[in-house]
Amino acid sequence: MKGISHTVSPAGAAMVVVAALACTARGAPQPDMLRDVRTPLERMADSTERLVRSAAQTSDSAVVWAGLTTTDTVLSDLRARLLTTRDAVERASNRLVQAAQQGEKVRLAIIAQTRGSRQADDYEHYWMLGREKLTLARAYSAEAVASADSALGCPQAACAASRTRLLNTQVNSASGATREAESLVRVAMRFVY
């Protein structure tokens, strides 16, 4: 209390102690805004949606980096941008894998809870469309990573630059499929609530 006594009166310090004790007491009421009222299924649906959104943003970043690789003529600069592009594509692809796994868990839970209902049918319809786009985006991403690796193996800038054009096309395709998947997954997840 010696350090506090210079800035807080004894009555003020006592009020702080009482308030602290009240907050830590069992059964202390929590403000409604701190409680998560979502069900575990709703939390998983939100998490799936966030994963796809994050993958789309990372994929968009890869598009920018892939575009920059097409303008480089110095091998060291080209390799640095290729590595950045490759890393972004790989991170986006990993998030898509996680989103597909979680979305499947949500699908199975919805089917178990609401078998034969309109909600289950609508979720499954949009989830299947979204999952197809997730799979397509992952395929384009795998091709882009292979193209980046191929370009990184080139000993000369001209060789690497020629391979970056294919990389740029594949990254753009992956990003487009990811954005389409994001829209479909968002619609599917609305049927969880």
Solvent accessible surface area in square Angstrom, and as a share of the most:
residue,aa,sasa,rsa
1,M,144,0.64
2,K,169,0.72
3,G,63,0.61
4,I,84,0.43
5,S,67,0.43
6,H,155,0.69
7,T,117,0.68
8,V,51,0.30
9,S,66,0.43
10,P,116,0.73
11,A,70,0.54
12,G,21,0.20
13,A,6,0.05
14,A,54,0.42
15,M,139,0.62
16,V,97,0.56
17,V,76,0.43
18,V,99,0.57
19,A,56,0.43
20,A,55,0.42
21,L,115,0.57
22,A,60,0.46
23,C,104,0.62
24,T,109,0.63
25,A,55,0.42
26,R,240,0.88
27,G,81,0.78
28,A,35,0.27
29,P,125,0.79
30,Q,98,0.44
31,P,72,0.46
32,D,109,0.57
33,M,175,0.78
34,L,120,0.60
35,R,116,0.42
36,D,74,0.38
37,V,133,0.77
38,R,74,0.27
39,T,69,0.40
40,P,98,0.62
41,L,26,0.13
42,E,31,0.14
43,R,89,0.32
44,M,65,0.29
45,A,0,0.00
46,D,23,0.12
47,S,32,0.20
48,T,0,0.00
49,E,15,0.07
50,R,122,0.44
51,L,32,0.16
52,V,1,0.00
53,R,91,0.33
54,S,35,0.23
55,A,0,0.00
56,A,0,0.00
57,Q,104,0.46
58,T,13,0.08
59,S,5,0.03
60,D,49,0.26
61,S,46,0.29
62,A,0,0.00
63,V,38,0.22
64,V,92,0.53
65,W,84,0.30
66,A,0,0.00
67,G,29,0.27
68,L,65,0.32
69,T,0,0.00
70,T,54,0.31
71,T,99,0.58
72,D,17,0.09
73,T,112,0.65
74,V,84,0.49
75,L,41,0.20
76,S,78,0.50
77,D,70,0.36
78,L,0,0.00
79,R,81,0.30
80,A,56,0.43
81,R,73,0.27
82,L,0,0.00
83,L,101,0.50
84,T,50,0.29
85,T,0,0.00
86,R,58,0.21
87,D,69,0.36
88,A,1,0.01
89,V,5,0.03
90,E,65,0.29
91,R,99,0.36
92,A,3,0.02
93,S,21,0.13
94,N,87,0.45
95,R,64,0.23
96,L,1,0.00
97,V,52,0.30
98,Q,90,0.40
99,A,0,0.00
100,A,13,0.10
101,Q,106,0.47
102,Q,39,0.17
103,G,0,0.00
104,E,40,0.18
105,K,116,0.49
106,V,0,0.00
107,R,38,0.14
108,L,102,0.51
109,A,30,0.24
110,I,2,0.01
111,I,37,0.19
112,A,74,0.57
113,Q,128,0.57
114,T,38,0.22
115,R,178,0.65
116,G,66,0.64
117,S,39,0.25
118,R,183,0.67
119,Q,58,0.26
120,A,5,0.04
121,D,82,0.43
122,D,24,0.12
123,Y,1,0.00
124,E,50,0.23
125,H,102,0.45
126,Y,69,0.26
127,W,0,0.00
128,M,58,0.26
129,L,67,0.33
130,G,0,0.00
131,R,76,0.28
132,E,114,0.51
133,K,58,0.25
134,L,0,0.00
135,T,71,0.41
136,L,70,0.35
137,A,0,0.00
138,R,76,0.28
139,A,48,0.38
140,Y,66,0.25
141,S,4,0.03
142,A,64,0.50
143,E,84,0.38
144,A,1,0.01
145,V,24,0.14
146,A,60,0.46
147,S,11,0.07
148,A,0,0.00
149,D,64,0.33
150,S,46,0.30
151,A,0,0.00
152,L,36,0.18
153,G,60,0.58
154,C,2,0.01
155,P,105,0.66
156,Q,120,0.53
157,A,27,0.21
158,A,79,0.61
159,C,38,0.23
160,A,0,0.00
161,A,24,0.19
162,S,53,0.34
163,R,101,0.37
164,T,0,0.00
165,R,148,0.54
166,L,101,0.50
167,L,1,0.00
168,N,38,0.19
169,T,83,0.48
170,Q,22,0.10
171,V,1,0.00
172,N,70,0.36
173,S,38,0.24
174,A,4,0.03
175,S,9,0.06
176,G,34,0.33
177,A,6,0.04
178,T,1,0.01
179,R,91,0.33
180,E,84,0.38
181,A,0,0.00
182,E,11,0.05
183,S,56,0.36
184,L,40,0.20
185,V,0,0.00
186,R,100,0.36
187,V,59,0.34
188,A,0,0.00
189,M,0,0.00
190,R,122,0.45
191,F,56,0.23
192,V,11,0.07
193,Y,117,0.44
